[in-house]
Every structure is written in structure tokens, then in C-alpha cells.
């Protein structure tokens, strides 16, 4: 919940900022987004009865009727998009229903007992947990307040982790649409996101959410640096892609020759991680060489180490840059082998090797279990 809302079942008015009445060009109708949501859920829970989700959608649509986001879009788009993020994490239908209803108690006249009567105590408790987290005040630059917020969030997490997952999805969608907020609000929310939400996503091992929260916060907190980085990386994009494609092809050939079944791809590193490296190492962008990583995903832990041996035969490893997170997992249960190597053209790059199960945990963290 971020926007000013006014609807048939309740209202909130902020005289300082009003939602625009102009709908964005890339507007997608709520009905289409809802169809996409059901398609996603059917893929990982094909036998689930979705009638409860359908009922939640109808009730949320009615409750938020007439309410607009700052973008001018119908407010119902926000809870649907929150549910799309939750569905990407393959969460259960109770969490999806709570995601659909997560703003109705705070922003409409619908009550917790009414939610319990319609959907049961489990969903009502999830919605109540999210509502309570939303009411926590955050004060930037106040260490005590920041710590208190973290404590409260983790306390809620101890009761039901799904409350935190809904709140993370809520924040992620709000950050994705932050361009419609004022510059002051953008910086406020981005600071809060970087200080609280991204670290919690990291602690839970949900890298898909964590890196996007990092990059979106960076975009609004350091707009000039973000644009500069974006422009510089765009200029060398073609050459980098050619180099990645060459490395991936070489690795794929040698891994296959060793009889290891693997999925291999290359990816650019995220803006915020590059920026942090520039700051901590006091370097300019052209002095940061490992701007991308190649990922090898295999069936077994044994294959990870076999693949590592193959890789070290092809490329020269950089001393001191090998990390075995399989033998020594990170606190968030992340497991992978990391090694930094020198390519045939003398350019350093990183390779990460993990099993499919490790990859799922790395991407979805606690939501994967």
C-alpha cells in the first residue's frame, strides 16, 4: 500500500498528492493480469481449487472499486501484481488470497472478522500480519528505529514467514512503479527498501527479489550515477555479449565432453552490485572487469566439483578468488561454487556452479521449501 485511495467501501484522502487521471500507455487491464495469475498458479499447482482465489479477486475488486494508483490505473492492479510476484515464488493459495486482500482492511471498510468469515482464520491472520507491518514507522538515519523495525519484522516472520513474503512482494511492486511518486517519496521509500526490505530478502535467500529491490533503490537514491552506469554499460553491451557467448560455448563444449549434463548461461551483474564494488574498491567502471558471470547448473553435488575441475583446466583461476559455498553454505543456505578466471583474451570473469536444487534455493530462498 502506497497510494492515495478513494472508493465505495471506504476512503483515504491525501490533499498533498492526488492520483493522476491519465492511464499509462502500457496499461494492462486487471482482467488480463488476473488471467495471467491463474495461468501461473495452474503451472505449479495444476490440481488446486482456485475458487477461493477467484472469490478473493471479486471481493478485492469490489472493495477497491473507484480507487486509483498515482499512475491513474485502477488500484486493483496493485494486489494482482503482488499476487503475480507471489505466484512466481510458487506460494500456496492461502498466501495468494492474502496477497489479493492485503490492503482491504487498511484501505476499505472490510474488517478482519469479515475476511475470516469468508476465507478462514489462516488467511485472516496473514492479512492482519501484513497490515501490522504496514503500520510500522521507519525513520531513516535513526539506527535505533531501523533496528526496531528489523526486530518487529523478524518477530512477525517467526509467527508466519508468509507475512514477510507478502510484504516483500508488496514493496517490490511499489518500487517497480515508484516513478509516479514525488522525488522526496522516491528517496524515502528507496532508503527504507535498501535498509530493511532488501536485507531481509537477502537473509531469506530470495535473490530474485533482493537484487531487484537493490537496483530499484539505487536508481532513485543515486539517479545520476545510475544513468551514468546504465549509459556506460550500454555502450559496451555488444562486445560483452559476444564475449559471454564465446565463454558459454567453450564451457558447454568442454562440460559435454566430460559427460556432465548441465544448463549453462551467462548474465550481466546487477547495477547495484557493480556500484558497490566501485565504491568499496575505489575504482572507476573501466577498472571493474568481472561485470558478468557464467552459471553452470548440474544434477548432483559431485557434478559440481567435476565441472569445477574441467573449468580450471580450460581457464586460469585467479588465486584467492575461489569460494566453496557448498561445503560452507552462507547463513541464508545459499550454496554454490564461485571461481574467478582469466578468459582467452585476458579478461576476468566469474563462474558459478550449483545443482538445480541449489539454484532453486538461491533464487527463491525460504519460499522454495
KEVEX-318017 format. One record per residue (C-alpha): residue number from 1; x, y, z. Coordinates in nm, 3 decimals. Example, Ala and Ser with C-alpha at 12.3 -4.5 7.8 and 13.67 -1.06 7.14 Angstrom:
BEGIN
   k      xx      yy      zz
   1   1.230  -0.450   0.780
   2   1.367  -0.106   0.714
END
This chain:
BEGIN
   k      xx      yy      zz
   1   0.000   0.000   0.000
   2   0.146   0.334  -0.106
   3  -0.114   0.531  -0.297
   4  -0.398   0.761  -0.204
   5  -0.725   0.578  -0.242
   6  -1.091   0.666  -0.252
   7  -1.355   0.402  -0.309
   8  -1.708   0.290  -0.249
   9  -1.621   0.081   0.056
  10  -1.402   0.335   0.230
  11  -1.166   0.620   0.158
  12  -0.839   0.789   0.241
  13  -0.754   1.139   0.125
  14  -0.411   1.298   0.099
  15  -0.457   1.659  -0.011
  16  -0.088   1.689  -0.091
  17  -0.074   1.439  -0.378
  18  -0.358   1.322  -0.596
  19  -0.356   1.029  -0.837
  20  -0.341   1.131  -1.200
  21  -0.644   1.057  -1.414
  22  -0.429   0.972  -1.715
  23  -0.386   0.598  -1.760
  24  -0.032   0.498  -1.874
  25   0.020   0.383  -2.234
  26   0.147   0.041  -2.119
  27  -0.167  -0.014  -1.909
  28  -0.282  -0.377  -1.882
  29  -0.644  -0.443  -1.788
  30  -0.695  -0.607  -1.445
  31  -0.882  -0.895  -1.610
  32  -0.580  -0.977  -1.828
  33  -0.343  -0.966  -1.532
  34  -0.576  -1.191  -1.335
  35  -0.585  -1.445  -1.622
  36  -0.205  -1.441  -1.624
  37  -0.204  -1.504  -1.248
  38  -0.432  -1.808  -1.279
  39  -0.218  -1.947  -1.564
  40   0.094  -1.916  -1.346
  41  -0.073  -2.087  -1.049
  42  -0.200  -2.370  -1.271
  43   0.159  -2.443  -1.377
  44   0.283  -2.525  -1.027
  45  -0.047  -2.631  -0.864
  46  -0.246  -2.782  -1.153
  47  -0.492  -2.964  -0.927
  48  -0.562  -2.678  -0.686
  49  -0.915  -2.550  -0.642
  50  -0.886  -2.183  -0.734
  51  -1.239  -2.085  -0.630
  52  -1.103  -1.916  -0.316
  53  -0.864  -1.707  -0.528
  54  -1.149  -1.615  -0.764
  55  -1.363  -1.508  -0.467
  56  -1.076  -1.300  -0.325
  57  -1.030  -1.129  -0.663
  58  -1.400  -1.043  -0.684
  59  -1.411  -0.911  -0.326
  60  -1.088  -0.709  -0.367
  61  -1.214  -0.565  -0.698
  62  -1.535  -0.451  -0.529
  63  -1.356  -0.321  -0.218
  64  -1.107  -0.114  -0.422
  65  -1.362  -0.002  -0.680
  66  -1.309   0.364  -0.773
  67  -0.964   0.378  -0.612
  68  -0.669   0.482  -0.827
  69  -0.295   0.448  -0.803
  70  -0.075   0.753  -0.860
  71  -0.030   0.623  -1.216
  72  -0.403   0.662  -1.281
  73  -0.450   0.284  -1.302
  74  -0.730   0.109  -1.111
  75  -0.596   0.024  -0.766
  76  -0.687  -0.345  -0.802
  77  -0.388  -0.379  -1.036
  78  -0.157  -0.349  -0.734
  79  -0.285  -0.653  -0.537
  80  -0.299  -0.858  -0.858
  81   0.066  -0.770  -0.933
  82   0.162  -0.856  -0.575
  83  -0.001  -1.196  -0.631
  84   0.191  -1.239  -0.959
  85   0.516  -1.197  -0.764
  86   0.396  -1.447  -0.502
  87   0.298  -1.691  -0.779
  88   0.645  -1.654  -0.930
  89   0.772  -1.778  -0.592
  90   0.519  -2.065  -0.627
  91   0.343  -1.993  -0.300
  92   0.028  -2.165  -0.175
  93  -0.325  -2.043  -0.247
  94  -0.376  -1.908   0.107
  95  -0.079  -1.674   0.055
  96  -0.212  -1.572  -0.288
  97  -0.555  -1.496  -0.137
  98  -0.395  -1.293   0.145
  99  -0.188  -1.108  -0.115
 100  -0.504  -1.020  -0.307
 101  -0.667  -0.890   0.012
 102  -0.361  -0.737   0.179
 103  -0.484  -0.376   0.157
 104  -0.858  -0.418   0.210
 105  -0.856  -0.387   0.591
 106  -0.637  -0.077   0.591
 107  -0.790   0.099   0.292
 108  -1.157  -0.005   0.281
 109  -1.431  -0.077   0.534
 110  -1.383  -0.455   0.517
 111  -1.275  -0.597   0.853
 112  -1.055  -0.881   0.972
 113  -1.352  -1.081   1.107
 114  -1.522  -1.048   0.768
 115  -1.212  -1.188   0.598
 116  -1.205  -1.475   0.849
 117  -1.572  -1.549   0.782
 118  -1.516  -1.558   0.404
 119  -1.173  -1.724   0.385
 120  -1.091  -1.875   0.724
 121  -0.862  -1.780   1.012
 122  -0.539  -1.869   0.826
 123  -0.594  -1.606   0.555
 124  -0.727  -1.352   0.808
 125  -0.412  -1.389   1.021
 126  -0.189  -1.339   0.716
 127  -0.375  -1.021   0.616
 128  -0.363  -0.897   0.976
 129   0.012  -0.961   0.989
 130   0.073  -0.762   0.670
 131  -0.150  -0.478   0.796
 132   0.051  -0.457   1.119
 133   0.381  -0.448   0.931
 134   0.248  -0.167   0.711
 135   0.178   0.038   1.024
 136   0.542   0.022   1.139
 137   0.704   0.364   1.107
 138   1.052   0.391   0.961
 139   1.287   0.681   1.029
 140   1.594   0.699   0.807
 141   1.931   0.769   0.972
 142   1.797   0.656   1.310
 143   1.989   0.341   1.392
 144   1.764   0.253   1.687
 145   1.450   0.287   1.478
 146   1.597   0.081   1.196
 147   1.693  -0.198   1.436
 148   1.347  -0.184   1.594
 149   1.184  -0.221   1.253
 150   1.401  -0.520   1.172
 151   1.316  -0.679   1.505
 152   0.944  -0.632   1.451
 153   0.961  -0.775   1.101
 154   1.154  -1.079   1.213
 155   0.912  -1.126   1.503
 156   0.630  -1.135   1.250
 157   0.835  -1.373   1.038
 158   0.872  -1.610   1.333
 159   0.491  -1.637   1.351
 160   0.442  -1.698   0.979
 161   0.707  -1.641   0.714
 162   0.436  -1.586   0.453
 163   0.355  -1.247   0.608
 164   0.707  -1.131   0.520
 165   0.684  -1.277   0.169
 166   0.362  -1.085   0.101
 167   0.518  -0.766   0.236
 168   0.827  -0.814   0.019
 169   0.607  -0.864  -0.288
 170   0.407  -0.553  -0.192
 171   0.725  -0.347  -0.162
 172   0.870  -0.484  -0.486
 173   0.565  -0.385  -0.690
 174   0.558  -0.041  -0.526
 175   0.926   0.005  -0.615
 176   0.857  -0.103  -0.973
 177   0.600   0.179  -1.000
 178   0.791   0.439  -0.796
 179   0.825   0.672  -1.098
 180   0.478   0.808  -1.023
 181   0.578   0.927  -0.675
 182   0.741   1.260  -0.584
 183   1.124   1.274  -0.567
 184   1.104   1.306  -0.188
 185   0.884   0.996  -0.159
 186   1.110   0.809  -0.403
 187   1.417   0.870  -0.187
 188   1.226   0.797   0.134
 189   1.096   0.462   0.015
 190   1.422   0.367  -0.157
 191   1.621   0.429   0.163
 192   1.374   0.220   0.360
 193   1.389  -0.054   0.096
 194   1.769  -0.064   0.096
 195   1.791  -0.055   0.477
 196   1.515  -0.301   0.561
 197   1.348  -0.491   0.279
 198   1.647  -0.585   0.060
 199   1.849  -0.717   0.360
 200   1.552  -0.927   0.473
 201   1.509  -1.069   0.121
 202   1.881  -1.150   0.132
 203   1.853  -1.310   0.475
 204   1.572  -1.529   0.342
 205   1.785  -1.617   0.039
 206   1.540  -1.476  -0.217
 207   1.795  -1.332  -0.458
 208   1.538  -1.267  -0.733
 209   1.365  -1.017  -0.507
 210   1.677  -0.888  -0.333
 211   1.869  -0.782  -0.644
 212   1.567  -0.607  -0.796
 213   1.500  -0.416  -0.474
 214   1.869  -0.316  -0.466
 215   1.872  -0.192  -0.825
 216   1.542  -0.003  -0.799
 217   1.653   0.168  -0.476
 218   1.987   0.260  -0.633
 219   1.802   0.411  -0.931
 220   1.623   0.664  -0.709
 221   1.891   0.723  -0.444
 222   2.175   0.785  -0.691
 223   1.995   0.878  -1.016
 224   2.296   1.041  -1.184
 225   2.529   0.752  -1.104
 226   2.262   0.505  -1.214
 227   2.219   0.680  -1.551
 228   2.595   0.704  -1.596
 229   2.637   0.335  -1.522
 230   2.346   0.244  -1.749
 231   2.491   0.450  -2.036
 232   2.844   0.313  -1.994
 233   2.727  -0.048  -1.976
 234   2.501   0.001  -2.278
 235   2.797   0.126  -2.483
 236   2.995  -0.194  -2.426
 237   2.693  -0.422  -2.438
 238   2.751  -0.580  -2.781
 239   3.116  -0.661  -2.711
 240   3.028  -0.803  -2.369
 241   2.752  -1.021  -2.513
 242   2.991  -1.156  -2.774
 243   3.244  -1.239  -2.502
 244   2.979  -1.408  -2.284
 245   2.851  -1.611  -2.581
 246   3.207  -1.725  -2.659
 247   3.272  -1.831  -2.297
 248   2.936  -2.012  -2.271
 249   3.003  -2.200  -2.596
 250   3.351  -2.304  -2.479
 251   3.226  -2.414  -2.138
 252   2.930  -2.603  -2.287
 253   3.158  -2.794  -2.523
 254   3.407  -2.899  -2.253
 255   3.140  -2.986  -1.995
 256   2.957  -3.204  -2.250
 257   3.285  -3.373  -2.346
 258   3.333  -3.461  -1.978
 259   2.994  -3.636  -1.983
 260   2.823  -3.389  -1.750
 261   2.464  -3.287  -1.819
 262   2.432  -2.915  -1.750
 263   2.241  -2.595  -1.817
 264   2.484  -2.313  -1.890
 265   2.413  -1.944  -1.934
 266   2.574  -1.605  -1.889
 267   2.432  -1.295  -1.725
 268   2.536  -0.937  -1.662
 269   2.589  -0.844  -1.298
 270   2.335  -0.610  -1.144
 271   2.390  -0.234  -1.133
 272   2.392  -0.201  -0.757
 273   2.647  -0.481  -0.710
 274   2.874  -0.312  -0.967
 275   2.829   0.024  -0.795
 276   2.911  -0.126  -0.453
 277   3.227  -0.277  -0.598
 278   3.328   0.062  -0.742
 279   3.277   0.226  -0.401
 280   3.439  -0.041  -0.182
 281   3.737  -0.088  -0.415
 282   3.759   0.284  -0.501
 283   3.762   0.206  -0.874
 284   3.607   0.351  -1.187
 285   3.380   0.137  -1.404
 286   3.654   0.070  -1.661
 287   3.863  -0.076  -1.377
 288   3.593  -0.330  -1.283
 289   3.644  -0.632  -1.503
 290   3.410  -0.906  -1.386
 291   3.089  -0.737  -1.500
 292   2.918  -1.067  -1.574
 293   2.905  -1.426  -1.455
 294   2.857  -1.763  -1.622
 295   2.634  -2.008  -1.438
 296   2.660  -2.388  -1.466
 297   2.368  -2.588  -1.322
 298   2.412  -2.964  -1.287
 299   2.230  -3.264  -1.139
 300   2.446  -3.360  -0.842
 301   2.691  -3.214  -0.594
 302   2.956  -3.447  -0.733
 303   2.898  -3.299  -1.080
 304   2.965  -2.953  -0.933
 305   3.319  -3.045  -0.833
 306   3.381  -3.242  -1.154
 307   3.269  -2.938  -1.356
 308   3.498  -2.717  -1.148
 309   3.794  -2.937  -1.239
 310   3.705  -2.911  -1.608
 311   3.676  -2.531  -1.585
 312   4.013  -2.495  -1.414
 313   4.171  -2.695  -1.696
 314   4.032  -2.457  -1.961
 315   4.092  -2.123  -1.789
 316   4.348  -1.995  -1.543
 317   4.189  -1.935  -1.200
 318   4.277  -1.614  -1.016
 319   4.440  -1.705  -0.680
 320   4.229  -1.625  -0.375
 321   3.908  -1.588  -0.577
 322   3.764  -1.938  -0.526
 323   3.479  -1.982  -0.276
 324   3.317  -2.312  -0.181
 325   2.969  -2.227  -0.055
 326   2.866  -2.590  -0.097
 327   3.093  -2.713   0.181
 328   3.036  -2.389   0.376
 329   2.687  -2.252   0.290
 330   2.600  -1.888   0.358
 331   2.372  -1.818   0.660
 332   2.073  -1.797   0.421
 333   2.151  -2.153   0.298
 334   2.294  -2.032  -0.034
 335   2.517  -2.300  -0.190
 336   2.737  -2.272  -0.498
 337   3.098  -2.286  -0.613
 338   3.238  -1.948  -0.721
 339   3.560  -1.913  -0.915
 340   3.706  -1.612  -1.098
 341   3.908  -1.691  -1.409
 342   4.107  -1.529  -1.688
 343   3.950  -1.564  -2.034
 344   4.142  -1.627  -2.355
 345   4.152  -1.250  -2.419
 346   4.287  -1.179  -2.071
 347   3.954  -1.059  -1.931
 348   3.849  -1.180  -1.584
 349   3.505  -1.336  -1.538
 350   3.324  -1.538  -1.275
 351   3.173  -1.885  -1.299
 352   2.917  -2.015  -1.051
 353   2.846  -2.389  -1.032
 354   2.550  -2.539  -0.847
 355   2.285  -2.812  -0.864
 356   1.927  -2.747  -0.975
 357   1.811  -2.774  -0.614
 358   2.078  -2.527  -0.501
 359   1.974  -2.293  -0.783
 360   1.612  -2.303  -0.676
 361   1.713  -2.221  -0.319
 362   1.942  -1.941  -0.443
 363   1.662  -1.780  -0.645
 364   1.363  -1.837  -0.417
 365   1.525  -1.888  -0.077
 366   1.291  -1.994   0.200
 367   0.997  -1.973  -0.042
 368   1.141  -2.277  -0.223
 369   1.074  -2.505   0.076
END
